[in-house]
């Protein structure tokens, strides 16, 4: 199982999708760029599940006060707009 990480422009990704799909199917990752900026990643399903699980770890273990998180996000969003 390969752990390669490649970078491809959106045009390269479109023109060589089969190649990049094969890379991801073998455990690799493709960073997709457009105009020199990262716009997305093409990753194996198992990695996507792992990222989601890792991001929810604090919530699932009960360490996060969702009310406080919501209040902080709303405060940051609307105070920065002033």
C-alpha positions as CSV (number, residue, x, y, z in Angstrom):
1,X,0.0,0.0,0.0
2,X,1.5,3.3,-1.1
3,X,1.5,6.4,1.0
4,X,2.4,8.8,-1.7
5,X,1.2,12.4,-1.8
6,X,1.0,14.1,-5.1
7,X,0.0,17.6,-6.1
8,X,-2.0,18.3,-9.3
9,X,-3.6,21.3,-10.8
10,X,-7.3,21.0,-11.5
11,X,-6.6,20.6,-15.2
12,X,-4.1,17.8,-14.6
13,X,-6.6,16.1,-12.3
14,X,-9.3,16.4,-14.9
15,X,-7.1,15.1,-17.8
16,X,-5.4,12.3,-15.8
17,X,-8.2,11.3,-13.4
18,X,-7.7,7.6,-13.9
19,X,-4.0,7.9,-12.8
20,X,-4.9,9.8,-9.7
21,X,-7.8,7.5,-8.9
22,X,-5.4,4.6,-9.0
23,X,-3.0,6.4,-6.7
24,X,-5.8,7.0,-4.2
25,X,-7.0,3.5,-4.4
26,X,-3.5,2.4,-3.4
27,X,-3.5,4.6,-0.3
28,X,-2.1,7.8,-1.8
29,X,-3.4,11.3,-1.6
30,X,-3.7,14.0,-4.2
31,X,-3.7,17.7,-3.3
32,X,-5.6,19.6,-6.0
33,X,-4.6,23.2,-6.8
34,X,-6.1,26.0,-8.8
35,X,-4.2,29.2,-9.6
36,X,-1.5,28.0,-7.2
37,X,-3.8,27.6,-4.2
38,X,-4.9,24.3,-2.6
39,X,-8.6,23.8,-3.3
40,X,-9.1,20.2,-2.2
41,X,-7.7,16.8,-1.5
42,X,-8.5,13.5,-3.0
43,X,-8.0,10.9,-0.3
44,X,-8.9,7.2,0.3
45,X,-12.2,6.6,2.1
46,X,-10.5,5.1,5.1
47,X,-8.5,8.4,5.6
48,X,-11.7,10.4,5.3
49,X,-13.3,8.4,8.1
50,X,-10.2,8.8,10.2
51,X,-10.2,12.6,9.7
52,X,-13.8,12.7,10.7
53,X,-13.3,10.5,13.8
54,X,-10.3,12.6,14.9
55,X,-12.3,15.9,14.5
56,X,-15.1,14.5,16.6
57,X,-13.0,13.0,19.4
58,X,-13.5,15.9,21.8
59,X,-17.2,16.0,21.2
60,X,-17.7,12.3,21.6
61,X,-15.7,12.1,24.8
62,X,-17.8,14.9,26.3
63,X,-15.0,17.4,26.6
64,X,-16.7,20.0,24.5
65,X,-19.4,22.4,25.7
66,X,-21.3,22.9,22.4
67,X,-23.2,25.9,23.7
68,X,-19.9,27.7,24.5
69,X,-18.5,26.7,21.1
70,X,-21.6,28.0,19.3
71,X,-21.5,31.3,21.3
72,X,-17.8,31.8,20.5
73,X,-18.3,31.1,16.8
74,X,-21.3,33.5,16.6
75,X,-19.4,36.2,18.5
76,X,-16.4,35.8,16.3
77,X,-18.5,35.9,13.1
78,X,-20.6,38.9,13.9
79,X,-18.1,41.0,15.9
80,X,-15.5,40.8,13.1
81,X,-18.2,42.1,10.6
82,X,-18.5,45.4,12.6
